[in-house]
Amino acid sequence: MATERLTIGQRALNRDQHPGVARMLVGDAYIAIRLVKEALRRIAGVPSDASFLTTMFAIGVVANALRRIAAPALRVFRPRHPSFADTMIAVAVLRETPRGIAGVRARDTPFTGTMIAISLVVPALRRIAVPALRARAALAAFGRRYGV
């Protein structure tokens, strides 16, 4: 077996050596794919050598069937609507967070909470808006170039 590995181009492992994260990840992925294909063969009758799209379609069909069966049992774990008291606690936390950041003197300064909230929200919005604007500009350039 060790000489077989050397002819393939992989170095042989001793019993006390760890195979490495990459080799284990590839091996685990291969085993998972084989198990899914075998399960689909036994459950839905999909051949083991079926194409990737056929396998994905079969997974979707099986998942949809399992969703219909499991939905009543999982209804217990669905979140309920928050009560009025829960909503007021959330509002109080959101209101007091900027004051906790700025300190006691922020109570006397007008619009301090608003300024702190905007300074916390704008960077997050920038991460969302800039790629969206770039995508829009790319689509416009594509339309101008190809006359769409």
Secondary structure by P-SEA (a helix, b strand, c coil): caaaaaaacbbbbcccccccaaaaaaaaaaaaaaaaaaaaaaaccccccccaaaaaaaaaaaaaaaaaaacccccccccccccaaaaaaaaaaaaaaaaaaaccccccccaaaaaaaaaacaaaaaaacaaaaaaaaaaaaaaaaacc
